């Protein structure tokens, strides 16, 4: 189904959420960022999933030295949806991340409250569940990555509150699965997908860089008698420009680690949620 069309992009954005963060730097200036995330459901709880290095940066580099002016979740990918971003408090929210470059692990999760789940559902957001990430990788014939490239993020004029905001445009990029390159080999099981020499987004524009896609979902498509079925394959966390290869840890293995974490920590989070396609 990753045919490069705007319709396909809109369909898969129902799993995608932008994490927006505007901070005041120590010198008094403002900096606004938007991060790629998607929603999963496990044991009745909803989580934002993203790359571990993103949460490491937020919690270890940004929050200790900067004042948060605004933080929100953006899910209004369609014109008929509620356009106001959903406020999100990073300070009071639990988080779990693992970023081990040598091992090839780069994952992060933010639990979502009942209120956040209800608001996301109201705008058509759906969570990937176990059915969505337990597909047979070898039966999938096409792949794509979804995310917000920095190239398509632009500042807007400050709103009435004086806080800087951003305009961004998610993209969907088709990939061809390839064998693990020797120079990219990691101990943790990962997906490797090669993109075309010239990258085009769904509107026909040329994409020059994949910066900003980290944290987005890598999807796989499995042909059936009823048409293609799609699955969550991996979390995008790396890119080799020379080899044109996008990579990320396989979500089936990540899900197992998250289940163990939930069993031990038992964080208080939201309940329920619709399943993925």
Residue pairs with C-beta under 8 A, 6 or more apart in sequence:
1 8
1 11
1 142
1 221
1 228
1 230
2 8
2 142
2 143
2 144
2 172
2 174
2 219
2 221
4 172
4 174
4 200
4 202
5 202
6 202
6 203
8 172
8 202
9 146
9 170
9 171
9 172
9 202
10 77
10 78
12 144
12 146
12 172
12 219
12 230
13 77
13 146
13 170
14 77
14 124
14 125
14 126
15 38
15 39
15 125
15 126
15 127
15 128
15 146
15 217
15 232
15 276
16 36
16 37
16 38
16 39
16 75
16 77
16 146
16 170
16 216
16 217
17 37
17 38
17 39
17 48
17 73
17 74
17 75
17 120
17 125
18 34
18 35
18 36
18 37
18 73
18 74
18 75
18 148
18 168
18 170
19 34
19 35
19 37
19 48
19 50
19 71
19 72
19 73
19 74
19 88
19 110
20 32
20 33
20 34
20 35
20 70
20 71
20 72
20 73
20 74
20 85
20 165
20 166
21 32
21 33
21 34
21 35
21 58
21 62
21 68
21 70
21 71
21 90
22 30
22 31
22 32
22 33
22 68
22 69
22 70
22 71
22 163
22 164
22 165
23 30
23 31
23 62
23 66
23 67
23 68
23 69
24 30
24 66
24 67
24 69
25 31
25 66
26 65
26 66
30 69
30 163
30 164
31 66
31 164
32 155
32 164
32 165
32 166
33 166
34 74
34 148
34 153
34 166
34 168
34 212
35 50
35 54
35 58
35 148
35 214
35 215
36 50
36 51
36 146
36 147
36 148
36 170
36 212
36 213
36 214
36 215
36 216
36 236
37 48
37 49
37 50
37 110
37 215
37 216
38 48
38 49
38 50
38 128
38 146
38 215
38 216
38 217
38 232
39 46
39 47
39 48
39 49
39 112
39 120
39 125
39 126
39 127
39 128
40 46
40 47
40 49
40 109
40 127
40 128
40 129
40 133
40 232
40 255
41 47
41 127
41 128
41 129
41 273
41 275
42 129
42 130
42 255
42 258
42 259
42 262
43 259
43 262
44 270
44 271
44 272
44 273
45 111
45 112
45 262
45 267
45 269
45 270
45 271
46 111
46 112
46 116
46 117
46 120
46 127
46 269
46 270
46 273
47 109
47 110
47 111
47 112
47 258
47 269
48 73
48 109
48 110
48 112
49 107
49 108
49 109
49 215
49 217
49 235
50 108
50 109
50 110
50 214
50 215
50 235
51 99
51 106
51 107
51 108
51 214
51 215
51 235
51 236
51 237
51 248
52 97
52 98
52 99
52 105
52 106
52 107
52 108
52 237
53 99
53 106
53 108
53 214
53 237
54 108
54 214
54 215
55 95
55 97
55 108
55 110
56 97
56 99
56 108
58 90
59 90
59 95
59 97
63 90
63 91
68 90
68 91
69 163
69 164
70 161
70 163
70 165
71 87
71 88
71 89
71 90
72 85
72 86
72 87
72 88
73 85
73 86
73 88
73 116
73 120
74 85
74 86
75 81
75 86
75 120
75 123
75 124
75 125
76 82
76 83
76 84
76 85
76 123
77 170
78 124
81 123
81 124
82 119
82 122
82 123
86 116
86 119
86 120
88 116
93 110
93 111
94 110
94 111
94 267
94 269
95 108
95 109
95 110
95 111
96 108
96 109
96 258
96 261
96 265
97 107
97 108
97 109
98 105
98 106
98 107
98 108
98 257
99 105
99 106
99 107
99 108
100 106
100 188
102 186
102 187
103 186
103 187
103 188
104 186
104 187
104 188
104 190
104 249
105 188
105 249
106 214
106 235
106 237
106 238
106 248
106 249
107 235
107 237
107 249
107 254
107 257
108 215
109 258
111 267
111 269
111 270
112 120
112 269
112 270
113 269
113 270
114 270
114 271
116 270
117 270
117 272
117 273
121 273
121 274
126 274
126 275
126 276
126 277
127 273
127 274
127 275
127 276
128 217
128 232
128 276
129 273
129 275
129 276
130 255
131 275
131 276
132 230
132 231
132 232
132 275
132 276
132 277
133 231
133 232
133 233
133 251
133 252
133 255
134 231
134 252
135 220
135 222
135 229
135 231
135 233
136 222
137 191
137 220
137 233
137 250
139 222
140 177
140 220
140 221
140 222
140 231
140 233
141 221
141 222
141 223
142 174
142 220
142 221
142 228
143 174
143 175
143 176
143 177
143 191
143 193
143 218
143 219
143 220
143 221
143 233
144 172
144 173
144 174
144 175
144 218
144 219
144 221
145 172
145 173
145 175
145 193
145 213
145 216
145 217
145 218
145 219
145 236
145 246
146 170
146 171
146 172
146 216
146 217
146 219
147 170
147 171
147 173
147 210
147 212
147 213
147 214
147 215
147 216
147 236
148 168
148 169
148 170
148 171
148 212
148 213
148 216
149 171
149 207
149 209
149 210
149 211
149 212
149 213
150 209
150 211
150 212
151 207
151 208
151 209
151 211
151 212
152 168
152 169
152 171
152 201
153 166
153 167
153 168
153 169
153 212
154 166
154 167
154 168
155 164
155 165
155 166
155 167
156 164
156 165
156 166
156 167
158 164
158 165
159 165
169 201
171 201
171 202
171 207
172 201
172 202
173 195
173 199
173 201
173 207
173 210
173 213
173 246
174 195
174 196
175 193
175 194
175 195
175 218
175 246
176 193
176 194
176 195
177 191
177 192
177 193
178 192
178 193
178 194
178 245
179 192
180 190
180 192
181 192
181 240
181 243
181 245
183 240
183 243
184 192
184 238
184 240
184 243
184 245
184 247
188 249
188 253
189 249
189 250
189 253
190 234
190 247
190 248
190 249
190 250
191 218
191 233
191 234
191 247
191 248
191 249
191 250
192 245
192 246
192 247
193 218
193 245
193 246
193 247
194 243
194 244
194 245
194 246
195 244
195 245
195 246
196 244
197 244
198 206
199 206
199 207
199 208
199 210
200 206
200 207
201 207
210 239
210 246
213 236
213 239
213 246
214 236
214 237
214 238
215 235
215 236
215 237
216 235
216 236
217 232
217 233
217 234
217 235
217 236
218 232
218 233
218 234
218 235
218 236
218 246
218 248
219 230
219 231
219 232
219 233
220 230
220 231
220 233
221 228
221 229
221 230
221 231
222 228
222 229
222 230
222 231
229 277
230 277
232 251
232 276
233 250
233 251
234 247
234 248
234 249
234 250
234 251
235 248
235 249
235 251
235 254
236 246
236 247
236 248
237 247
237 248
237 249
238 246
238 247
238 248
239 245
239 246
239 247
240 247
